[in-house]
Amino acid sequence: MDLGMNAKLYYNATEGTALTAMSDIVTSIANATLTMGAEEADTSTRGGAGWMTSVATLRSIELSFDMPLDSSEADVKALRHAFLTNGVGVAAAALSGGKATVGTWGIICDWDVYQFDRGEDLNDKQVITVRMKPKTTPAFVDVTT
């Protein structure tokens, strides 16, 4: 069974970085969600005996996560910079485990940061909520050896 605490988000502030060159891991993430979906095209016909049919078309993916605000951390600085600077993204791999662990899978690509919220609850730490979408075509990672 894969546990959420074993998932890893590798990143590099330089877009186009290969997974083998990524050594930085965002360790302060509390909760993360990798949402994958697809649009659909209606392929229903009169010959379908009353059943609607469809086919998946364009795929979509989004990565969102929460992390405590620590303005001195390089990953917070890189994500904030990517959000505030049009055209600048980050290279990242959202994996189910370590990049050298057999059975690990996930997605790697360059990402644009679409949301960088700062929560300021009175009785809790400040928290950053980040939402990213692919800037380049995502590649599926499946560690088999």
Summary of the structure (lengths in Angstrom):
residues: 145
radius of gyration: 18.1
end to end distance: 18.9
largest distance: 62.9
contacts: 374
relative contact order: 0.24
helix: 14%
strand: 46%
